[in-house]
Amino acid sequence: MHTARQLDVSLFAVRRSGTPATREDLLPAWTPHDRLGVVVTEPFGALGASHLIQLAITAFYDVRPTRRAGRLDGEDPRAIYPEIYLFHVGRAQGDHSMFDFWPARKEVLLDDDPRRVLAALNDRAITRLAVPDSDPAEVNHEHKEPAAARDRIATALVYSASGRVRDPEWEVAGLSPDTESNPSGVLNPAHRRDLAASPRQAPTDAFLEERSWPTRTMARLDEAQRGLALAQKRRAAIRSAEGLATETYRGIGVDAALAMLV
């Protein structure tokens, strides 16, 4: 749970329609029970929402600081991973666990069917939703599933795998190299392999071993490799000369977001 000590809201600058804004403007009235869900439909596409993911992580910890308890000791029973979920549509779209999407159940693999995606969002009680920039498509969802989402989701945002949406409303800029550590880790399989291979305490049984971060990471090193070069190029394109990235987003209604799930 490295993000508990790595990230702070001061590491990001938020603007709305060119005017300085805050995390609270982008993610208003965050509560201890909020959960971010990001839908990803192409290899490493969620990197286009990396700053949103990281801002949500800071809100998760700031709203209940005891979650950061023992910031240097992951064994502290009060310390927990952030409640963030990544929904891979159609196929596994790349290992994003460097953002602390963990345990592994928080990266959810789904069929390319918007009704199944919505069911998964509702199952996990997602309250803040990010969907990829795409043309909306009318969907005949299962009875009352949209109503459940509409009743619960407080914020819906559009992001782009490129980091830059059409008709942007929000801009989030990283102000520190720490904001690029997790995106860089996702885009560097060799780095993840080295981390997974580093010495650490062995799990106590086969069940925990199979579900451990090193085991899962080694198994996913080749995932979505066909899209890695494009994702690396896209990230480089939105980084400044100092190596810091700026991403854009667009706010939408929940019903509009539910038409953009695949």
Residue pairs with C-beta under 8 A, 6 or more apart in sequence:
1 74
1 79
1 80
1 81
1 82
1 100
1 102
2 100
3 54
3 57
3 82
3 99
3 100
3 182
4 61
4 67
4 68
4 71
4 79
4 82
5 68
5 71
5 72
6 178
6 181
6 182
7 54
7 57
7 58
7 61
7 178
7 179
8 58
9 23
9 55
9 58
9 59
9 62
10 175
11 54
11 174
11 175
11 176
11 178
11 179
12 23
12 51
12 54
12 55
12 58
12 172
12 173
12 174
12 175
12 179
13 20
13 172
13 173
13 175
14 20
14 21
14 22
14 23
14 25
14 26
14 55
14 170
14 171
14 172
15 21
15 170
15 171
15 172
15 173
16 25
16 26
16 169
16 170
16 171
17 169
18 171
21 170
23 55
23 58
23 59
24 30
26 52
26 55
26 155
26 157
26 170
26 172
26 249
27 34
27 55
27 56
27 59
27 128
27 155
28 154
28 155
29 154
30 59
30 60
30 63
31 63
32 63
32 64
33 125
33 127
34 56
34 59
34 60
34 63
34 83
34 127
34 128
34 154
35 83
35 84
35 85
35 124
35 125
35 126
35 127
35 128
36 52
36 53
36 56
36 82
36 83
36 84
36 85
36 126
36 127
36 128
36 129
36 130
37 84
37 85
37 86
37 87
37 121
37 124
37 126
37 128
37 129
37 130
38 46
38 49
38 52
38 53
38 84
38 85
38 86
38 87
38 129
38 130
38 159
39 87
39 89
39 117
39 129
39 130
39 131
39 132
39 261
40 46
40 86
40 87
40 88
40 89
40 93
40 96
40 132
40 161
41 89
41 90
41 93
41 132
41 134
41 262
42 93
42 132
42 161
42 227
43 93
43 94
43 224
43 226
43 227
43 228
43 230
43 231
44 93
44 94
44 96
44 161
44 186
44 187
44 224
44 227
44 228
44 231
45 93
45 132
45 161
45 231
46 53
46 86
46 93
46 96
46 161
47 96
47 161
47 163
47 183
47 186
47 187
47 231
47 234
47 235
48 132
48 159
48 160
48 161
48 162
48 163
48 164
48 234
48 247
49 130
49 157
49 159
49 247
49 249
50 99
50 179
50 182
50 183
50 245
50 247
51 172
51 173
51 174
51 179
51 245
51 247
52 130
52 157
52 159
52 172
52 247
52 249
53 84
53 99
54 99
54 179
54 182
55 172
56 82
56 84
56 128
57 82
57 84
57 99
57 100
60 67
60 82
60 83
60 84
61 67
61 68
61 82
66 78
67 78
67 79
67 80
68 79
69 76
69 78
69 79
70 76
70 78
70 79
71 79
73 79
81 100
81 102
81 103
81 106
82 100
84 99
84 100
84 101
84 106
85 101
85 106
85 107
85 108
85 124
85 126
86 96
86 101
86 106
86 107
86 108
87 108
87 110
87 117
87 120
87 121
88 107
88 108
88 109
88 110
89 110
89 111
89 112
89 117
89 261
89 262
90 110
90 111
90 112
90 262
91 109
91 224
92 109
92 220
92 223
92 224
93 223
93 224
93 227
94 186
94 223
94 224
94 227
94 228
94 231
95 107
95 186
95 192
95 216
95 217
95 220
95 221
95 223
96 107
96 186
97 104
97 107
97 213
97 216
97 217
98 182
98 185
98 186
98 192
99 182
99 186
101 107
102 213
103 211
104 211
104 216
108 120
108 124
110 116
110 117
110 120
112 262
113 262
114 137
114 139
114 141
114 258
114 259
114 261
114 262
115 139
115 141
115 142
115 145
117 261
117 262
118 141
118 142
118 145
118 146
118 149
118 258
118 261
119 142
119 145
121 129
121 149
122 145
122 148
122 149
122 152
125 152
126 149
126 152
126 153
127 152
127 153
127 154
127 155
128 153
128 154
128 155
128 156
128 157
129 149
129 153
129 155
129 156
129 157
129 254
129 257
130 156
130 157
130 158
130 159
130 249
131 156
131 157
131 158
131 159
131 257
131 260
131 261
132 158
132 159
132 160
132 161
132 260
133 158
133 159
133 160
133 165
133 166
133 250
133 260
134 260
135 260
136 256
136 259
136 260
137 259
137 260
137 262
138 259
139 258
139 259
139 261
141 258
146 254
146 255
146 258
149 254
149 258
150 254
150 255
153 254
153 257
155 251
156 251
156 252
156 253
156 254
156 256
156 257
157 170
157 249
157 250
157 251
157 252
158 165
158 249
158 250
158 251
158 252
158 257
158 260
159 165
159 247
159 249
160 166
160 248
161 231
161 234
162 234
162 237
162 238
163 234
163 235
163 237
163 238
163 245
163 246
163 247
163 248
164 238
164 247
164 248
165 248
165 249
165 250
166 250
167 250
168 248
168 249
168 250
169 248
169 249
169 250
169 251
170 248
170 249
170 250
170 251
171 246
171 247
171 248
171 249
172 246
172 247
172 248
172 249
173 244
173 245
173 246
173 247
174 180
174 244
174 245
174 246
175 244
176 244
177 243
177 244
179 244
179 245
180 239
180 243
180 244
180 245
183 235
183 245
184 191
185 191
185 192
185 195
186 192
187 228
187 231
187 232
187 235
189 221
189 222
189 225
189 228
192 217
192 221
193 217
193 218
193 221
195 217
196 213
196 214
196 215
196 217
196 218
197 214
197 218
200 214
202 209
203 209
203 212
209 215
235 245
238 245
238 246
238 247
239 245
240 246
252 260
